[in-house]
Amino acid sequence: MIKLRLIKFIAFLVFASICAVMAQSVYGQDSKTQLQNKKAKIEEEINYTNKLLDETKKSKQVSLNQLVLLNKQISKRQELIAAINGEINNLDHQIEETNDTINHLTSTIKKLKEEYARMIYYASKNRNAYSRLMFIFSADDFNQAYQRLKYFQQYSSYRQNQVRVIKENQLLLNSKINLLEKQKSYKLSLKRTEESEKQKLTSEKNIQDKTVKSLSQKEKDLLKKLRESERAARKLQKAIEDLIAEEIRKASEAAKKSGTKPAAENKFGLTPAEIKLSSNFAGNKGRLPWPTERGIISSTFGEHPHPVLRGIKTKNNGIDITTGKGESARAIFDGEVTSTMVLPNYNNVVIIRHGEFLTVYSNLDQLFVKKGDKVTTKQRIGIIQADDSGKTKLHFELWQGKNIQNPESWILQSR
């Protein structure tokens, strides 16, 4: 009975060991895949930003757009270094677990071999067939004799299984040792990559300092352009507010003529179809496509310190997406073109209504739509304007009634 309990205990140890190894492998692989996907996404954004920077460098004059892109590049480079560091930390954890598994397997194999040696010793002492028969026939009754016979059979079978289990554990141990070597090699590769990225970051920061110094010498020009941009932004905001007020007025008049209850003050009067459209738009918050197929967000929503002018803040009612030459703006949802206009600093502007929501696409060159057109999700509405400095930037805003929204809360975080 003692031997049988020992057999069960060792079998449990082997089973627990294999389960632990499998769990470690699955967890480690999932975590590694997530980190590698994140790193790959950041690297893709860095490469695209490099392409945009190369386009701006074709202009002989240093521009504010170059600095904005450079700042974005540095930010992404820092994210990449952090992602690599996270992968190294995760790998350290995996290496530690692999070492623990190797130690556990080594200990298990040692115990199995010691037990097998004891069995061989016991078998050699009792290999006499006459002694075995005497042991069986000296039983008090038939049942006890049968149990003793079964014991010899189980003992023989277990010896054979013990050899198989030892071999299996030895193979598993060898695979874990190989895995450990690969993990250490990959960690060394990551450390080298991290060091290379840090060197690139230092170089980019040096260029950033030189660019800031160069632009600081043009403080008057920058201040003039900033004031022009602020005036243009106010004009765009007023145009949108006037459009909203006109839509509300029309809805109120239509309600009076039809004898229906007018909408609440400062609210659109929506038809059943527009109510459904609004609901579908709102239901896709955080999942709406970008207004460009490719690009990077070079200016986010809200107030920000000016990248060069000290003590001065800039305000953005939407987001600016810098993209490549020839790229198009596209509708982020089904809707109707409610207005097109031309404004200083914003060139052509297209406003699309989605029930109670409005999306605004500014700085367009060639337009593919006109007022009254029905548009669908991702439909191209115009080519984005590129200026002499190589800047191709879409200014995008999102309104819910009279309330300005942060577009980043509505569009996909990654594409």
MOGIGI-V257237 format. One record per backbone hydrogen bond with DSSP energy under -1.0 kcal/mol. NH is the residue of the N-H (numbers start at 1). CO is the residue of the C=O. If there is no record, write none. Layout:
# MOGIGI-V257237
nh=NH co=CO
nh=NH co=CO
This chain:
# MOGIGI-V257237
nh=5 co=1
nh=6 co=2
nh=7 co=3
nh=8 co=4
nh=9 co=5
nh=10 co=6
nh=11 co=7
nh=12 co=8
nh=13 co=9
nh=14 co=10
nh=15 co=11
nh=16 co=12
nh=17 co=13
nh=18 co=14
nh=19 co=15
nh=20 co=16
nh=21 co=17
nh=22 co=18
nh=23 co=19
nh=24 co=20
nh=25 co=21
nh=26 co=22
nh=27 co=23
nh=28 co=24
nh=29 co=25
nh=30 co=26
nh=31 co=27
nh=32 co=28
nh=33 co=29
nh=34 co=30
nh=35 co=31
nh=36 co=32
nh=37 co=33
nh=38 co=34
nh=39 co=35
nh=40 co=36
nh=41 co=37
nh=42 co=38
nh=43 co=39
nh=44 co=40
nh=45 co=41
nh=46 co=42
nh=47 co=43
nh=48 co=44
nh=49 co=45
nh=50 co=46
nh=51 co=47
nh=52 co=48
nh=53 co=49
nh=54 co=50
nh=55 co=51
nh=56 co=52
nh=57 co=53
nh=59 co=56
nh=67 co=63
nh=68 co=64
nh=69 co=65
nh=70 co=66
nh=71 co=67
nh=72 co=68
nh=73 co=69
nh=74 co=70
nh=75 co=71
nh=76 co=72
nh=77 co=73
nh=78 co=74
nh=79 co=75
nh=80 co=76
nh=81 co=77
nh=82 co=78
nh=83 co=79
nh=84 co=80
nh=85 co=81
nh=86 co=82
nh=87 co=83
nh=88 co=84
nh=89 co=85
nh=90 co=86
nh=91 co=87
nh=92 co=88
nh=93 co=89
nh=94 co=90
nh=95 co=91
nh=96 co=92
nh=97 co=93
nh=98 co=94
nh=99 co=95
nh=100 co=96
nh=101 co=97
nh=102 co=98
nh=103 co=99
nh=104 co=100
nh=105 co=101
nh=106 co=102
nh=107 co=103
nh=108 co=104
nh=109 co=105
nh=110 co=106
nh=111 co=107
nh=112 co=108
nh=113 co=109
nh=114 co=110
nh=115 co=111
nh=116 co=112
nh=117 co=113
nh=118 co=114
nh=119 co=115
nh=120 co=116
nh=121 co=117
nh=122 co=118
nh=123 co=119
nh=124 co=120
nh=125 co=121
nh=126 co=122
nh=132 co=128
nh=133 co=129
nh=134 co=130
nh=135 co=131
nh=136 co=132
nh=137 co=133
nh=138 co=134
nh=139 co=136
nh=145 co=141
nh=146 co=142
nh=147 co=143
nh=148 co=144
nh=149 co=145
nh=150 co=146
nh=151 co=147
nh=152 co=148
nh=153 co=149
nh=154 co=150
nh=155 co=151
nh=156 co=152
nh=157 co=153
nh=158 co=154
nh=159 co=155
nh=160 co=156
nh=161 co=157
nh=162 co=158
nh=163 co=159
nh=164 co=160
nh=165 co=161
nh=166 co=162
nh=167 co=163
nh=168 co=164
nh=169 co=165
nh=170 co=166
nh=171 co=167
nh=172 co=168
nh=173 co=169
nh=174 co=170
nh=175 co=171
nh=176 co=172
nh=177 co=173
nh=178 co=174
nh=179 co=175
nh=180 co=176
nh=181 co=177
nh=182 co=178
nh=183 co=179
nh=184 co=180
nh=185 co=181
nh=186 co=182
nh=187 co=183
nh=188 co=184
nh=189 co=185
nh=190 co=186
nh=191 co=187
nh=192 co=188
nh=193 co=189
nh=194 co=190
nh=195 co=191
nh=196 co=192
nh=197 co=193
nh=198 co=194
nh=199 co=195
nh=200 co=196
nh=201 co=197
nh=202 co=198
nh=203 co=199
nh=204 co=200
nh=205 co=201
nh=206 co=202
nh=207 co=203
nh=208 co=204
nh=209 co=205
nh=210 co=206
nh=211 co=207
nh=212 co=208
nh=213 co=209
nh=214 co=210
nh=215 co=211
nh=216 co=212
nh=218 co=215
nh=219 co=216
nh=222 co=218
nh=223 co=219
nh=224 co=220
nh=225 co=221
nh=226 co=222
nh=227 co=223
nh=228 co=224
nh=229 co=225
nh=230 co=226
nh=231 co=227
nh=232 co=228
nh=233 co=229
nh=234 co=230
nh=235 co=231
nh=236 co=232
nh=237 co=233
nh=238 co=234
nh=239 co=235
nh=240 co=236
nh=241 co=237
nh=242 co=238
nh=243 co=239
nh=244 co=240
nh=245 co=241
nh=246 co=242
nh=247 co=243
nh=248 co=244
nh=249 co=245
nh=250 co=246
nh=251 co=247
nh=252 co=248
nh=253 co=249
nh=254 co=250
nh=255 co=251
nh=256 co=252
nh=257 co=253
nh=258 co=254
nh=260 co=255
nh=267 co=264
nh=275 co=271
nh=276 co=272
nh=277 co=273
nh=278 co=274
nh=279 co=275
nh=280 co=276
nh=281 co=277
nh=282 co=278
nh=283 co=279
nh=284 co=281
nh=285 co=282
nh=286 co=410
nh=287 co=284
nh=288 co=410
nh=296 co=322
nh=298 co=320
nh=299 co=320
nh=302 co=316
nh=304 co=314
nh=306 co=312
nh=312 co=309
nh=314 co=304
nh=316 co=302
nh=319 co=396
nh=320 co=299
nh=321 co=394
nh=322 co=296
nh=323 co=392
nh=327 co=324
nh=329 co=382
nh=330 co=291
nh=331 co=379
nh=335 co=375
nh=336 co=353
nh=337 co=373
nh=338 co=351
nh=339 co=351
nh=341 co=349
nh=343 co=347
nh=346 co=343
nh=347 co=343
nh=348 co=364
nh=349 co=341
nh=350 co=361
nh=351 co=339
nh=352 co=359
nh=353 co=336
nh=354 co=357
nh=357 co=354
nh=358 co=399
nh=359 co=352
nh=360 co=397
nh=361 co=350
nh=362 co=395
nh=363 co=346
nh=364 co=348
nh=365 co=383
nh=368 co=381
nh=372 co=337
nh=373 co=370
nh=375 co=335
nh=378 co=331
nh=379 co=376
nh=381 co=329
nh=382 co=329
nh=383 co=366
nh=384 co=327
nh=385 co=363
nh=387 co=391
nh=390 co=387
nh=394 co=321
nh=395 co=362
nh=396 co=319
nh=397 co=360
nh=399 co=358
nh=400 co=403
nh=401 co=356
nh=403 co=400
nh=405 co=398
nh=409 co=406
nh=410 co=407
nh=411 co=407
nh=412 co=288
